[in-house]
Amino acid sequence: MKLSPEERKERKRESNKRYLQNMTEEQKEKRKEKIKEYNKRYRQNMTEEQKEEIKEYNKRYLQNRTEEQKEKRKEYLKRRYQNRTEEQKEKLKEYNKRRYQNRTEEQKNKTITPL
């Protein structure tokens, strides 16, 4: 019996879900670090052209979202922020502070709406 692409996708999703649920905290932490390192290398090796393409894509994606999608994202971020610990909130404040200080004059003049 051959599975349809949707069924294969669903099975794969379920399998991954079980795999992640069965991981120990140590394994989860290792996985997280691995992903972080990979992403760091990936971003460092990107050309300026690739970075621009991604920016353009994200811009179009955000503009094309429906009101429902925007609302859903807003609710998600609200819950996510509320569930942070004090330590996480403090870390975020420090990060934003450094980020703001490192912006160029041109970036400072643009109004950036927080997510």
Summary of the structure (lengths in Angstrom):
residues: 115
radius of gyration: 19.2
end to end distance: 46.0
largest distance: 61.7
contacts: 192
relative contact order: 0.03
helix: 78%
strand: 0%
